[in-house]
Amino acid sequence: MASQELTQLRDEINLILADFTDARSRSLTDIGSELQPVAHAMKEFITDSGKRFRPIFAYLGYLGTGADPRPEILRACTALELVHVCALIHDDVMDGSDTRRNKPAIHKLFESLHDDSSYQGNSERFGLASAILLGDLALVWADRLLVESGVTREEFINAQSVFSDMRDELMAGQYLDVLEGALATTSVERSLKVARFKSGKYSIERPLHFGASLAGRSDFYESYSKFGLPLGEAFQLRDDVLGVFGDPKTTGKPAGDDLREGKRTVLIAVTMENATPDERQLITSSLGKPDLSAESVAALQEIIVRSGALNEVEKLITELTHTAISALQDSPVNGKIVKVLEEMAIIATQRSV
């Protein structure tokens, strides 16, 4: 499976999502025409781009056990993308992010709907309530796609424990992220824990376990964890770098958005360790200000670079990625899939700033 085959796999996942959301959208509008905006927003959000890392890693986890390719398994793995959709919609609410993929975030979309339709009441509250419900709906749809995937009863039962653990850990990680912001911590260790649970485990390790569980091969969990955990942390660290230095055309969000949201990332924790007292005071007073100007963002970016934090985090990303790839050597994972996992590791951690 080369790059071309990965592209084909992503295309197949996109087709599954398109067909599924078409069917679910029709069911929504059958309830009432009032749900047309919900159906449209869900379909557009789910089918508009997306790297599809989680279903890809899940399917590779299945194939890595030596199991034969099956369309039913790919459909089951695609359910993980809908868990991710739930996380993204809710994450934008919690962070107060106005945009996602260079478009209005779901809560802002429905806030605008309220304003444009001259509805009664508070438009911001309407937008937030709508986003919470749409995120919940994505989680319900994840269950539904798994149930309707066509896998056997035994395969379905085998996958339940991992599927539940993945969602438990995702919610725990999201809460830890919110808590760190509230506590205003600057601990590298605590920030790494958030990175591990908020994104690392549910993006890579658990999807690999999910695929192995569908193959009935829990004996692969340990090997997949040795690969998936360090790679998952590196993946989140790359997100943290992009959240401060990323090009909006690439990230789909304004430059420095993590600074405006007050994210207590490893990048910020290392900066606070290395910065001068005056620089620390400026960072502390600036983090979490939603109206932070472009000039202020640039000043903070300069401090982060000057402190050496960016270089340290880049070095950590490289080390974690190397640890993950090295763990695949002498593992029981199918040799052909090892090569693909190595390629996915590079794709996941070398996304362009």
N, C-alpha and C positions, 0 to 999 in steps of 0.2 A: 504494500500500500504506500505509494509515493504521494508527493504533493498533489498531483492531479487526482489521485483517488481520494485524498482527504477533501478536496474541493467537491468531488462527486458525492461523498458522504454528507457533507454539509448541505448540498443541494437536495438530497433525499430527505434530510431532516426538515428542511424548509417546506418541501412538498407535504410532508406529514402534518406539519403545523398549519399550513394553509388549508388543507382539506378538513382538518379537525375544527379549526376556528370558523370555517364556513358553516359547518354543521351546527356548531354551538351558537353561532350568531343567528341562524335561522330560528333556533329554539327560543332564543331570547326575544326576538321580534314577534314570534307567535304569541308570547305572553301579552304583548302590547306594543303599539308603535312608539310609546314613550321610551322604550328601551333601545331604540335605534341608535342614539348617541353612545350608549354603553357598548352595544355590539360593534359599532364602527371603531370606537377607541380601542377595544380589546383586540380586534383583528389587526388594526394598524400597528399597535404597540408590539404584538407578538410576532408579526410577520415582517416588520420593517427592520432589516439588517439583524445584527446580533452575531457573535462569534460562534455560538453553539458549543462552547467548550465542554459543558457538563454532559450533554448527550453523547458527544464524541468520545470523551474519556470513558463514559459508561460502556459504550459499545466496544471500545478497545479493551476494556477490562474483561468483557465477555469473550472476545476473540482471543485475548491473550492466554486464556486457559486452554486453547486448542479447540474450542467449540466451533462448529460450522456457522457461517453467516445465515441469519434468518430475518426476514422482514418483520416478523412479530416482535422479535427482540429489539430491533431498532425502534419500533413504535413505542415499546415499553421504556426504552432509554430516553426517548424524546420527551417523556413526561417530566423529566428533570428540568427541562427548559422552562416549563410552566411554574415550577417552584422558584426558579430564578426570576421570572417575570413578577411574581408576587413580591420577592425581596426588593426588586428595583423600584416598583411602585411605592411600596411602604417606605423604602429608604429615602426617596425624594421627599416624602411627607415629613419624616423625622429630621432630615437635614435642612428642610426649607429650601430645597433646590428648585429653581424655577424652570430649568431645562433638562432635557434628556435627549441625547442624539440630535442635538441642534433643533429640537422642537420643544414646545411647551410640555412640562411634566404633566402627568395625568391630573393632579389636583389643580394645576393652573388652567388646564384645558377646560375642566368643568366649572371652574370659577368664571372663566370667560363665557361659557355657555349660560350660566346664571345671569351674568350682566347683559349679554346680547339678547336674551329672551325676556328681560325685564321681570324676572321672577321676584317674588316677595322674599324678605329675609336677608340674611348675610351671605354674600356671594363667596367669601373666603371659607366660611364654615361649610357651605354646600360643596365646594371643591374638595376640601379635606375629607368630608364624609364620603363623597363619591369615590375618592382614591382608595380609602380604606376598604370600601366594599369591592372595588374592582380588583384590588390585591387579593382579598379573600377569595374572590371568584376564580382568580388564576390558580390558587391553591386547590380549590375544588376541582377545577378542570384537570389539574395534574393527576389527581386520583382517578378521575374519569378516563383519561387517556390510558393510564396503566391498566385499568379494569377492562377497557375495550381493545387493548392492544392485540389480543389473540394468543397471548402466552398461555401455557397450561396452568391448571390449578396449582400444581406442585411448584412451578416456577414463580407464580404469583405469591404464594405463601412464603417461599424462600426469600423473596425480595423485601418482604414487609418490615423485617427488623432493621435492615440497613436504611430503607426509605424513611422509617420513623426516626432513627438516630440522626440521619442527615438533617431533617427538619428541626428536630430538637436543638441540635448544635447550631444551626443557622440562627434560630431565634435567640439562643443564649448569647451567641456572638454579637448579634445586633444590640441586645440589651447592654452587654459589656461596653460596646462602642458608645452608646448613649451615656452610660454611667461614667466612663472616662472623661467625657466632655464636661459632665456635671461636677466631677471631682477636680477637674483641671490638673490632672496628673501629668508628670513629665518623666515617667518611668519607661525605659526601653523594654524591660522585661514584661511589664503590663501591656504595653503597646503591641509587643510580639504575640502575646496571648490573644489579644483582640484580633490581630491579623490571622492567627491560626484558626479561630472559631468563626469569625465573621465571614471569611472568604476561603481560606486555605483548605479546610476540611471539606466543606460542602462543594467547592469548585472542582477538586481533583481527587482527594483520597476517597471520599464516600461514593462519588460516581464510579470509580474503579471497583470498589467493593460491591456496588449495586450490580454492575455487569457480571462480576464473578458469582454473585449470589444467584443470578438468573441461570448461570451455568451449573449451579449446585456445587461450586468449588470454593468453599470458605477457606480452604487451605492456602489460597492465594492472597488472603487478606494481609498477612504480614509483609509479603513482598511488595504489595501495592502500597502499604502504609510507608514503607521505607522510601519509596519513590514519591508518593503523593504528598506526604506531610511537608518535607522541605521544599518541594516544588510549589505547593500551595502557598507557603509563606512568601516565597520569592514572587509569586504571582501577585499577591496582595501588596507587597512592597513596591512592585512596579506600578500598581494602581495608585499608591500613595505618591510616588514621584510624579506621575501624570496629573494627579489632582492638584499639584502645585505648579508644575512646569509645562504641562501638556498644551499642545496646540488645540484650540477649540474646534478646529476643523477635524481633528483626529478624535478628540475625546467627546465631542458633542456637548461640552459644558464650558462656561467662561473660564479663562485662565485664572488660576489661583482660587478656584471655587472651594477647595478644601480649607483654605485659610479663612474664607468668609464663614464657612460652616463651623469653624473651630475644631477641626478634626485633630485628635491627639494621637498622631501617627508616630511610628518609629522615627521617621524623618524629623519630625518636630522635637521628639524626645532627645535625639542625638544633638540637634541644634542647640537645645537648651543646656545640654551638658557642656558644650564647647564654646558657647557664645560669651561675650563680656556681660557684666551686670547691666549696662545700659541697653545692650541688644536684647537681653532677656526681658527687660522691662518693656521694651517696644513690642516684642512678640506677644507678651502676656496681655498687653493693653489692646493689641490689634486682633488677636485670634477671636473668631466668632462674631465679628462685626459684619453684618450683611451688606452694609453700604461701603465697605472697604474699597477705596479708589484704585485705579490701575497703577497709579504712582506708588501708593502704599504697598500694593502687592509686589511691585518691582523691588521696593526697598527690602521687604521681607525675603524675597527670593535671593537678593544679594547677600543678606546675612546668612542664609542657609548654605549658600555656596562657599562663602568666605570662611564659615565655621568648619568646613570640611565634612559636614553632615551628608551632603549629596554624594560625595566620593565614598564615604563609609557605607551608605546604603547601597550604592551601586556595587561595591565590593561584596557586600553581604548577599545581594541578589545573585552574583556570579558564583559565590561559594555554595549557596543553597542549591542552585541549579546543578552545579557539578556533583554535589552530594547525591542529589536525586538521580541523575543519570548514572552515576557510579553504582548505585544500589541495584540497577537492573542487571548488571553483570553477574553471571552465575546464579541468576534467579530462575525459577521455573517458567517464567513468562515466555510464550512462543517467540522465537527469534525474530520472525518477520514483524511482529507487533512491537518488540523492543525497539526496533528502528523507528517505527512510527511514533512511539511514545517519546523517544529522544527528539524527534522533529517537533512534536507538540510542545515539549519542554522549552525549546528555543522560541517557538511562536508565542507561547504564553508569557515569557519573561523578557523578550526583546522587542516588545511593541514600541513603536516610535514615539519619542517625546516631541 
